[in-house]
Amino acid sequence: MTNLVITIGLITVAAVLFRTRLTSSLTSSLFLATAVYGLSCFSVHFGH
């Protein structure tokens, strides 16, 4: 179940970044870093 949630999250992030790729690269990078950090924390807490 955790893998499914992470996969959906990554797909969502990829879709959002693809749609907003014309915006500031700094904003996209910050959003991506935040999303990856959130998914990492989630996997650490619920992955065991």
N, CA, C and O of each residue as an XYZ file, in Angstrom:
192
protein
N       0.833     -1.198      0.000
C       0.000      0.000      0.000
C       0.872      1.254      0.000
O       0.573      2.228     -0.691
N       1.943      1.221      0.774
C       2.843      2.373      0.832
C       3.466      2.641     -0.529
O       3.582      3.792     -0.952
N       3.868      1.571     -1.215
C       4.467      1.737     -2.544
C       3.481      2.364     -3.509
O       3.863      3.173     -4.354
N       2.215      1.997     -3.389
C       1.177      2.556     -4.255
C       1.040      4.055     -4.006
O       0.950      4.841     -4.950
N       1.026      4.444     -2.744
C       0.896      5.863     -2.391
C       2.077      6.663     -2.920
O       1.902      7.745     -3.481
N       3.279      6.127     -2.739
C       4.476      6.820     -3.212
C       4.467      6.950     -4.733
O       4.821      7.993     -5.282
N       4.053      5.868     -5.406
C       3.992      5.900     -6.875
C       3.019      6.965     -7.359
O       3.331      7.728     -8.273
N       1.841      7.016     -6.747
C       0.848      8.022     -7.117
C       1.394      9.423     -6.859
O       1.198     10.335     -7.662
N       2.076      9.581     -5.738
C       2.652     10.873     -5.399
C       3.682     11.324     -6.423
O       3.681     12.479     -6.849
N       4.566     10.400     -6.818
C       5.597     10.729     -7.807
C       4.986     11.072     -9.158
O       5.440     11.994     -9.834
N       3.943     10.321     -9.553
C       3.270     10.601    -10.825
C       2.632     11.983    -10.787
O       2.694     12.737    -11.757
N       2.012     12.304     -9.641
C       1.371     13.612     -9.496
C       2.394     14.735     -9.599
O       2.171     15.732    -10.285
N       3.521     14.560     -8.907
C       4.585     15.570     -8.946
C       5.106     15.744    -10.369
O       5.306     16.866    -10.835
N       5.321     14.625    -11.052
C       5.820     14.686    -12.424
C       4.836     15.412    -13.338
O       5.233     16.218    -14.180
N       3.541     15.116    -13.159
C       2.515     15.753    -13.987
C       2.466     17.259    -13.732
O       2.365     18.053    -14.667
N       2.536     17.638    -12.465
C       2.488     19.062    -12.112
C       3.707     19.794    -12.674
O       3.587     20.882    -13.238
N       4.883     19.180    -12.509
C       6.099     19.812    -13.011
C       6.059     19.927    -14.534
O       6.521     20.919    -15.097
N       5.510     18.916    -15.194
C       5.436     18.948    -16.651
C       4.506     20.069    -17.116
O       4.777     20.733    -18.117
N       3.412     20.274    -16.385
C       2.449     21.314    -16.762
C       2.968     22.713    -16.457
O       2.608     23.677    -17.133
N       3.808     22.819    -15.446
C       4.270     24.142    -15.018
C       5.741     24.359    -15.348
O       6.405     25.187    -14.724
N       6.253     23.613    -16.333
C       7.677     23.679    -16.669
C       8.074     25.032    -17.245
O       9.263     25.342    -17.321
N       7.109     25.836    -17.649
C       7.420     27.145    -18.205
C       7.582     28.202    -17.117
O       7.961     29.339    -17.395
N       7.288     27.808    -15.860
C       7.435     28.754    -14.761
C       8.888     28.800    -14.313
O       9.754     28.173    -14.922
N       9.141     29.528    -13.272
C      10.499     29.677    -12.764
C      11.110     28.321    -12.411
O      10.489     27.514    -11.718
N      12.313     28.082    -12.886
C      12.992     26.819    -12.595
C      13.263     26.702    -11.090
O      13.299     25.601    -10.542
N      13.453     27.845    -10.434
C      13.693     27.832     -8.993
C      12.450     27.341     -8.256
O      12.547     26.546     -7.321
N      11.289     27.818     -8.681
C      10.036     27.397     -8.059
C       9.813     25.904     -8.264
O       9.419     25.193     -7.339
N      10.066     25.439     -9.474
C       9.888     24.021     -9.782
C      10.847     23.169     -8.957
O      10.462     22.128     -8.425
N      12.081     23.610     -8.853
C      13.074     22.866     -8.087
C      12.697     22.815     -6.611
O      12.829     21.774     -5.967
N      12.229     23.936     -6.080
C      11.829     23.994     -4.684
C      10.641     23.085     -4.427
O      10.602     22.372     -3.424
N       9.664     23.111     -5.340
C       8.489     22.255     -5.210
C       8.885     20.785     -5.266
O       8.402     19.974     -4.476
N       9.756     20.451     -6.195
C      10.202     19.069     -6.344
C      10.946     18.606     -5.092
O      10.720     17.499     -4.604
N      11.828     19.455     -4.578
C      12.584     19.104     -3.379
C      11.646     18.888     -2.190
O      11.830     17.955     -1.409
N      10.640     19.758     -2.059
C       9.677     19.629     -0.970
C       8.881     18.338     -1.098
O       8.651     17.644     -0.107
N       8.460     18.017     -2.320
C       7.675     16.800     -2.559
C       8.504     15.555     -2.252
O       8.023     14.629     -1.598
N       9.744     15.534     -2.724
C      10.624     14.385     -2.474
C      10.874     14.233     -0.984
O      10.864     13.118     -0.461
N      11.100     15.358     -0.292
C      11.329     15.321      1.155
C      10.104     14.766      1.877
O      10.227     13.949      2.790
N       8.927     15.215      1.458
C       7.690     14.741      2.072
C       7.494     13.249      1.849
O       7.134     12.519      2.772
N       7.731     12.799      0.619
C       7.583     11.370      0.312
C       8.607     10.543      1.081
O       8.304      9.437      1.527
N       9.812     11.073      1.236
C      10.850     10.357      1.974
C      10.451     10.201      3.436
O      10.586      9.117      4.004
N       9.963     11.267      4.043
C       9.523     11.213      5.437
C       8.369     10.230      5.585
O       8.319      9.458      6.543
N       7.437     10.263      4.626
C       6.287      9.369      4.660
C       6.741      7.913      4.593
O       6.255      7.069      5.346
N       7.671      7.626      3.691
C       8.142      6.245      3.524
C       8.902      5.782      4.760
O       8.838      4.607      5.121
N       9.619      6.691      5.411
C      10.366      6.336      6.621
C       9.408      6.006      7.763
O       9.635      5.056      8.511
N       8.341      6.789      7.897
C       7.402      6.585      8.993
C       6.500      5.379      8.783
O       6.164      4.683      9.742
N       6.100      5.123      7.532
C       5.121      4.078      7.266
C       5.692      2.895      6.493
O       4.963      1.958      6.168
N       6.989      2.930      6.197
C       7.581      1.882      5.379
C       8.009      0.649      6.168
O       8.313     -0.391      5.584
N       8.031      0.767      7.508
C       8.510     -0.360      8.320
C       7.386     -1.312      8.667
O       7.612     -2.314      9.345
